[in-house]
Amino acid sequence: METTHDLAGTAAIVTGASRGLGREFAVHLARSGANVTITARSAQGLEETASLLPGARGAVEIVVGDVTDPSVAERAVARSQQRFGGVDVLVNNAGAMAVGSVADMDVDEWWGVVDVNVRAPLIWTKAVLPSMRARRAGTIINVSSRGAYTQHPYASAYCASKAALSQLTSCLAAELADVGIIVLAFGPAALTGLARSL
């Protein structure tokens, strides 16, 4: 039986919401009453996600753009503040993976995974922190992976980035605990295309 919490009147942002786990986060948040801003590079995917929410209790805003672009994060936060009054929940879900041996993989391709999986959550976290700090409340959820602490040959960039994200989460949780902001990592099983490919 699905458990639904009453999130009426809250505002959430979900990155990577055009498909997979990000879409599920957005649907569940909206059905629980949250007003949700969804973002990804695929406008069509975001429209498909939004189409699943007409019966949801919360309203939906769409922001199209690259998760690693700080201006996209700023735009999404501004949209949420203008339409919904702030940001109560941030779900850093967007992720990337490159498969290949360390010996053969291009360094820039390897580092691009870190850019999406670590730098982007940092960008979005910094974008929501001012308003969360001002209200002394908020929740930041970073989607990690079992790959953060298990061996997966040929997926070193993904695993290293998820380990870094988990450590970033732990450090942020300690930094922000005294101002009422909860920071946690969610490490799903093989629910998504990225995870299943491991």
Order of alpha helices (4+ residues) and beta strands (2+ residues): beta-alpha-beta-alpha-beta-alpha-beta-alpha-alpha-beta-alpha-beta-alpha
